[in-house]
């Protein structure tokens, strides 16, 4: 596999990743920034890829415990390499596995679950010819429900799920969350002020009963195309992504 070496968070995090196929993007950094993890807590990164979320989290919050799971052996191997290379003061490990079939031994184990599930229904969208990218981006019928069910099972009571997804699938995601989660917060991600959101970040607590609240919008770009000051703080300087002003 041809790979490239790339930097995240103004090169505080360095990763090796495939030159072709699925690659770490802005969504990865935003997802990590949205997880309100505290030192000593346990995090599951479901579909961890090469470890972008894991490493951005460990860069921002020291002394946490992160388990990554990915179905693709090549990505899991790169994730292990990236963990060793960055050497953050947190306990991190990665396993090859299917996040739609997580083992019972993980039930109730984590304080947080992070996920960036496949965005596209493979029956409705043209999928990538690249096998790795297709596996990362193309969702089979029923997969989203299985991702969320498995996340709920692995979380402790009142544990938090944080996910990023396409904004046009928000209502579908909320219906899928409803049997397991409440206290739901929705953060729309706007490319520029006045535009429609392309992504949403959703946080939800296991076992809570209250329903969803749309928080403020997070705006990525200024009119001239550069990042907003807040986006710079999150994407370059490892600041947390706040859901409320």
Residue pairs with C-beta under 8 A, 6 or more apart in sequence:
1 18
1 19
1 74
2 18
2 19
2 20
3 16
3 17
3 18
3 19
3 78
4 16
4 17
4 18
4 19
5 14
5 15
5 16
6 14
6 15
6 16
6 17
6 24
7 13
7 14
7 15
8 14
8 15
8 24
8 28
8 29
8 52
8 55
8 56
9 29
9 56
9 59
9 235
9 236
9 237
9 238
10 236
10 237
12 59
12 238
13 52
13 55
13 56
13 59
13 86
14 82
14 85
14 86
15 24
15 50
15 51
15 52
15 55
15 78
15 82
16 50
16 78
16 81
16 82
16 85
17 23
17 24
17 49
17 50
17 78
18 50
18 74
18 75
18 78
18 132
20 130
20 132
20 133
21 128
21 130
21 131
21 132
21 133
21 136
22 49
22 75
22 132
22 133
22 135
22 136
22 137
24 49
24 50
24 52
26 220
26 235
27 116
27 164
27 199
28 49
28 52
28 53
28 56
28 116
29 52
29 56
29 234
29 235
30 164
30 189
30 199
30 201
30 218
30 234
30 235
30 241
31 53
31 114
31 116
31 162
31 163
31 164
31 201
32 52
32 53
32 56
32 57
32 60
32 114
33 56
33 60
33 234
33 238
33 239
33 240
33 241
34 162
34 164
34 187
34 201
34 203
34 240
34 241
34 243
35 43
35 57
35 112
35 114
35 160
35 162
36 160
36 203
36 240
37 43
37 57
37 61
37 64
37 111
37 112
38 61
38 64
39 61
39 62
39 63
39 64
40 63
40 64
40 65
41 64
41 65
41 111
41 112
42 64
42 65
42 66
42 67
42 109
42 110
42 111
42 112
43 54
43 57
43 64
43 65
43 66
43 67
43 110
43 111
43 112
43 113
43 114
44 66
44 67
44 68
44 69
44 106
44 109
44 110
44 112
44 113
44 114
44 151
44 154
45 51
45 53
45 54
45 57
45 66
45 67
45 68
45 69
45 114
45 115
46 69
46 99
46 113
46 114
46 115
46 117
46 147
46 150
46 151
47 69
47 70
47 71
47 99
47 115
47 116
47 117
47 136
47 147
48 54
48 68
48 69
48 70
48 75
48 76
48 79
48 94
49 70
49 72
49 75
49 79
49 136
50 75
50 78
50 79
50 82
51 68
51 78
51 79
51 82
51 83
51 92
51 94
53 114
53 116
54 66
54 68
54 79
54 83
54 92
54 94
55 82
55 83
55 86
55 88
56 238
57 64
57 66
57 90
57 114
58 64
58 66
58 86
58 88
58 89
58 90
58 92
59 86
59 88
59 238
60 238
60 240
61 90
62 88
62 89
62 90
63 89
63 90
64 90
64 91
65 90
65 91
65 92
66 90
66 91
66 92
66 93
67 92
67 93
67 94
67 95
67 110
68 76
68 79
68 92
68 93
68 94
68 95
69 94
69 95
69 96
69 97
69 99
69 102
70 76
70 79
70 94
70 96
70 97
70 99
71 96
71 97
71 98
71 99
71 135
72 96
72 132
72 135
72 136
73 96
74 132
75 132
76 94
76 95
76 96
79 94
80 94
83 92
83 93
83 94
97 103
99 115
99 147
99 150
100 143
100 146
100 147
100 150
101 146
101 150
102 150
102 153
102 154
106 153
106 154
107 153
107 154
108 153
108 154
108 155
108 156
108 157
109 154
109 156
110 154
110 155
110 156
110 159
111 155
111 156
111 159
111 160
112 155
112 159
112 160
112 161
112 162
113 151
113 154
113 155
113 159
113 160
113 161
113 162
114 162
114 163
115 147
115 151
115 161
115 162
115 163
116 163
116 164
116 165
117 139
117 143
117 144
117 147
117 163
117 165
118 136
118 137
118 138
118 139
118 143
119 137
119 139
119 165
119 166
119 169
120 127
120 137
120 138
120 139
121 138
121 139
121 141
122 134
122 138
122 139
122 140
123 141
125 138
127 134
127 137
127 138
128 134
128 137
128 138
144 172
144 173
144 176
145 176
148 161
148 173
148 176
148 177
148 180
149 180
151 161
152 161
152 180
152 181
152 206
155 161
155 206
156 206
157 206
157 207
158 205
158 206
158 207
158 208
159 205
159 206
160 203
160 204
160 205
160 206
161 177
161 181
161 202
161 203
161 204
161 205
161 206
162 201
162 202
162 203
163 173
163 201
163 202
164 189
164 199
164 200
164 201
164 202
165 173
165 199
165 200
165 202
166 198
166 199
166 200
167 188
167 189
167 196
167 197
167 198
167 199
167 200
170 186
170 200
170 202
173 200
173 202
174 184
174 202
174 212
177 184
177 202
177 204
180 206
180 207
181 204
181 205
181 206
181 207
181 208
182 204
182 205
182 207
182 208
182 209
182 210
182 211
183 204
183 205
183 208
183 210
184 202
184 203
184 204
184 210
184 211
184 212
184 213
185 202
185 203
185 204
185 212
185 213
185 215
185 243
186 200
186 201
186 202
186 212
186 213
186 214
186 215
187 200
187 201
187 202
187 203
187 215
187 216
187 217
187 218
187 241
187 243
188 197
188 199
188 200
188 214
188 217
188 218
189 197
189 198
189 199
189 200
189 201
189 217
189 218
189 220
190 196
190 197
190 198
190 217
190 218
190 219
190 220
191 198
191 219
191 220
191 221
192 219
192 220
192 221
192 222
192 223
193 219
193 223
197 217
201 218
201 241
203 243
215 243
215 244
216 243
216 244
216 245
218 230
218 231
218 241
219 228
219 230
219 231
220 227
220 228
220 231
221 227
221 228
221 231
222 228
227 235
227 236
233 239
234 240
234 241
